[in-house]
Amino acid sequence: MLSQYTREGDHATLAELFKFPRDVYPVGRLDSDSEGLLIITNDKVLNNRILNPDKKVEKTYWAQVDGAITSDAVERLQRGVEIRTKGQTFTTQPAKCQIIDAPDIAERVPPVRFRKNIPTSWIELSITEGKNRQVRHMTAAVGFPTLRLVRVGIGKMKRLDLFPGDVVEITGIEIKKAIGI
């Protein structure tokens, strides 16, 4: 599903998921290959607070990567790595990163590719920036391309009890508290 209301190709959109009011929009985007937590609001201050890299709001992801990730790769992600996105090269800000066990989450549809002779592993990665496909570029830069990407947190808000397509209405006060406004 695309995190937008207008259709592109054969991808489902937010408009097909729920009847949202006209003036609400997703804060940040998840590309068609990513999944997870998405805040939808009409609060422009909140939107700016979450998306502005100067505000340092963490976005936390679980990434399943191709191969058995090494502690060296994790350390490089923690320090920041050079990536190329939209024709520009830059060094990412330091990130929080750790190897985790495979999380107990819903199967992805369609499933990620598996290769019999190459293992996969999972990391939890928290970043405060939001460049286009940044997490995917970061893991590739350290030699472990992302196979599956799930956003599990924005600020202190973590909703691990939700399944794909679930919509939960929460108050602006709850969101602002979780984001630190």
Kinemage of the C-alpha trace (Angstrom):
@kinemage 1
@onewidth
@group {chain A} dominant
@subgroup {mainchain}
@vectorlist {calphas} color= white
{ca met a 1} P 0.000 0.000 0.000
{ca leu a 2} L 1.232 3.475 -0.795
{ca ser a 3} L 1.169 6.022 2.025
{ca gln a 4} L -0.793 8.482 -0.089
{ca tyr a 5} L -4.351 8.921 -1.344
{ca thr a 6} L -3.787 8.946 -5.099
{ca arg a 7} L -3.296 5.746 -7.031
{ca glu a 8} L -0.065 4.926 -8.826
{ca gly a 9} L -0.142 1.767 -10.886
{ca asp a 10} L -1.775 -1.192 -9.173
{ca his a 11} L -0.790 -0.292 -5.595
{ca ala a 12} L -3.500 0.111 -2.974
{ca thr a 13} L -3.675 3.535 -1.283
{ca leu a 14} L -4.780 5.005 2.036
{ca ala a 15} L -8.064 6.010 0.393
{ca glu a 16} L -8.939 2.325 0.040
{ca leu a 17} L -8.105 1.589 3.667
{ca phe a 18} L -10.327 3.999 5.567
{ca lys a 19} L -12.506 7.063 4.992
{ca phe a 20} L -10.124 9.734 6.274
{ca pro a 21} L -11.261 13.370 6.559
{ca arg a 22} L -10.274 15.566 3.611
{ca asp a 23} L -7.693 17.676 5.460
{ca val a 24} L -5.470 14.925 6.884
{ca tyr a 25} L -2.233 13.731 5.356
{ca pro a 26} L 0.462 11.199 6.232
{ca val a 27} L 3.453 12.519 8.145
{ca gly a 28} L 6.397 11.160 6.241
{ca arg a 29} L 6.036 8.387 3.738
{ca leu a 30} L 6.692 4.729 3.460
{ca asp a 31} L 7.605 3.515 0.001
{ca ser a 32} L 5.672 0.663 -1.578
{ca asp a 33} L 8.268 -1.857 -0.352
{ca ser a 34} L 8.115 -0.704 3.285
{ca glu a 35} L 5.524 -1.153 6.006
{ca gly a 36} L 4.694 -0.061 9.498
{ca leu a 37} L 3.635 2.867 11.631
{ca leu a 38} L 2.273 5.921 9.855
{ca ile a 39} L 0.839 9.010 11.538
{ca ile a 40} L -1.939 10.731 9.626
{ca thr a 41} L -2.894 14.214 10.828
{ca asn a 42} L -3.991 17.711 9.899
{ca asp a 43} L -1.709 19.299 12.526
{ca lys a 44} L 0.920 21.214 10.553
{ca val a 45} L 3.023 21.936 13.669
{ca leu a 46} L 3.174 18.226 14.455
{ca asn a 47} L 4.007 17.425 10.843
{ca asn a 48} L 6.896 19.914 10.857
{ca arg a 49} L 8.144 18.701 14.253
{ca ile a 50} L 8.368 15.087 13.057
{ca leu a 51} L 9.815 15.750 9.607
{ca asn a 52} L 12.285 18.547 10.410
{ca pro a 53} L 15.713 16.897 10.850
{ca asp a 54} L 16.778 19.750 13.173
{ca lys a 55} L 14.155 18.534 15.689
{ca lys a 56} L 15.853 15.098 15.877
{ca val a 57} L 12.656 13.024 16.207
{ca glu a 58} L 13.729 9.392 15.978
{ca lys a 59} L 12.123 7.027 13.532
{ca thr a 60} L 12.775 3.413 14.479
{ca tyr a 61} L 12.814 0.564 11.982
{ca trp a 62} L 13.254 -3.165 11.982
{ca ala a 63} L 15.207 -4.173 8.900
{ca gln a 64} L 15.661 -7.704 7.662
{ca val a 65} L 18.930 -7.715 5.766
{ca asp a 66} L 20.518 -10.068 3.285
{ca gly a 67} L 23.280 -11.975 5.076
{ca ala a 68} L 24.410 -12.372 8.669
{ca ile a 69} L 25.151 -8.773 9.613
{ca thr a 70} L 28.432 -8.162 11.401
{ca ser a 71} L 29.236 -6.080 14.453
{ca asp a 72} L 31.532 -4.000 12.197
{ca ala a 73} L 28.575 -3.142 9.934
{ca val a 74} L 26.470 -2.208 12.967
{ca glu a 75} L 29.246 0.061 14.267
{ca arg a 76} L 29.522 1.750 10.865
{ca leu a 77} L 25.756 2.393 10.852
{ca gln a 78} L 26.055 3.842 14.366
{ca arg a 79} L 28.793 6.257 13.257
{ca gly a 80} L 27.068 7.297 10.019
{ca val a 81} L 27.741 6.122 6.486
{ca glu a 82} L 28.092 7.765 3.120
{ca ile a 83} L 25.064 7.184 0.896
{ca arg a 84} L 23.874 8.438 -2.439
{ca thr a 85} L 20.247 9.445 -2.920
{ca lys a 86} L 18.559 11.493 -5.622
{ca gly a 87} L 21.915 12.070 -7.303
{ca gln a 88} L 23.600 13.506 -4.202
{ca thr a 89} L 26.141 11.976 -1.842
{ca phe a 90} L 26.028 12.698 1.876
{ca thr a 91} L 27.027 11.187 5.194
{ca thr a 92} L 24.176 10.138 7.461
{ca gln a 93} L 23.958 11.305 11.039
{ca pro a 94} L 24.971 8.767 13.687
{ca ala a 95} L 22.215 6.202 14.236
{ca lys a 96} L 21.214 3.828 16.972
{ca cys a 97} L 21.605 0.290 15.710
{ca gln a 98} L 21.561 -3.162 17.212
{ca ile a 99} L 21.151 -6.730 16.011
{ca ile a 100} L 17.811 -8.218 17.084
{ca asp a 101} L 16.120 -11.598 16.893
{ca ala a 102} L 13.599 -12.037 14.091
{ca pro a 103} L 10.499 -10.205 15.330
{ca asp a 104} L 7.136 -11.926 15.662
{ca ile a 105} L 5.269 -9.933 13.019
{ca ala a 106} L 2.753 -10.680 10.287
{ca glu a 107} L 4.075 -12.265 7.122
{ca arg a 108} L 4.774 -9.824 4.329
{ca val a 109} L 2.651 -9.993 1.193
{ca pro a 110} L 4.345 -10.638 -1.124
{ca pro a 111} L 7.051 -12.363 0.935
{ca val a 112} L 10.671 -11.249 0.716
{ca arg a 113} L 12.982 -13.352 -1.397
{ca phe a 114} L 14.915 -16.071 0.334
{ca arg a 115} L 18.086 -17.737 -0.867
{ca lys a 116} L 18.761 -21.192 0.488
{ca asn a 117} L 22.491 -20.671 1.028
{ca ile a 118} L 22.454 -17.096 2.342
{ca pro a 119} L 21.030 -16.320 5.785
{ca thr a 120} L 19.138 -13.196 6.713
{ca ser a 121} L 19.357 -11.204 9.921
{ca trp a 122} L 17.455 -8.380 11.609
{ca ile a 123} L 18.548 -5.035 13.018
{ca glu a 124} L 16.747 -2.276 14.839
{ca leu a 125} L 17.836 1.075 13.446
{ca ser a 126} L 16.799 4.525 14.709
{ca ile a 127} L 17.497 7.619 12.633
{ca thr a 128} L 16.597 11.298 12.961
{ca glu a 129} L 16.822 12.145 9.277
{ca gly a 130} L 14.482 11.049 6.547
{ca lys a 131} L 16.164 11.012 3.175
{ca asn a 132} L 14.518 9.058 0.372
{ca arg a 133} L 14.955 5.315 1.065
{ca gln a 134} L 17.625 6.193 3.635
{ca val a 135} L 17.579 2.985 5.671
{ca arg a 136} L 17.817 0.882 2.516
{ca his a 137} L 20.765 2.968 1.284
{ca met a 138} L 22.469 2.735 4.687
{ca thr a 139} L 22.278 -1.044 4.989
{ca ala a 140} L 23.423 -1.462 1.385
{ca ala a 141} L 26.371 0.857 2.075
{ca val a 142} L 27.638 -1.538 4.756
{ca gly a 143} L 27.137 -4.593 2.523
{ca phe a 144} L 23.799 -5.887 3.815
{ca pro a 145} L 20.915 -4.866 1.540
{ca thr a 146} L 17.488 -4.517 3.162
{ca leu a 147} L 14.983 -7.202 2.245
{ca arg a 148} L 12.149 -6.093 4.525
{ca leu a 149} L 11.661 -2.759 6.284
{ca val a 150} L 9.137 -2.108 9.043
{ca arg a 151} L 8.796 1.265 10.808
{ca val a 152} L 7.960 0.445 14.425
{ca gly a 153} L 8.331 3.810 16.112
{ca ile a 154} L 8.135 7.556 15.706
{ca gly a 155} L 9.528 9.361 18.730
{ca lys a 156} L 8.406 7.398 21.776
{ca met a 157} L 5.308 6.153 19.961
{ca lys a 158} L 5.565 2.459 19.284
{ca arg a 159} L 2.548 0.442 18.179
{ca leu a 160} L 3.677 -3.152 17.944
{ca asp a 161} L 0.141 -4.441 18.487
{ca leu a 162} L -1.095 -3.372 15.052
{ca phe a 163} L -1.438 -5.506 11.945
{ca pro a 164} L -1.189 -4.357 8.324
{ca gly a 165} L -4.199 -2.179 7.517
{ca asp a 166} L -5.125 -1.448 11.148
{ca val a 167} L -6.185 2.130 11.846
{ca val a 168} L -6.261 3.488 15.404
{ca glu a 169} L -7.444 6.977 16.242
{ca ile a 170} L -5.422 8.679 18.953
{ca thr a 171} L -5.602 12.197 20.296
{ca gly a 172} L -3.283 15.003 19.339
{ca ile a 173} L -2.203 15.189 22.973
{ca glu a 174} L -1.137 11.524 22.911
{ca ile a 175} L 0.857 12.026 19.719
{ca lys a 176} L 2.496 15.237 20.933
{ca lys a 177} L 3.477 13.579 24.213
{ca ala a 178} L 5.083 10.685 22.300
{ca ile a 179} L 6.925 13.069 19.973
{ca gly a 180} L 8.047 15.388 22.753
{ca ile a 181} L 6.160 18.562 21.909
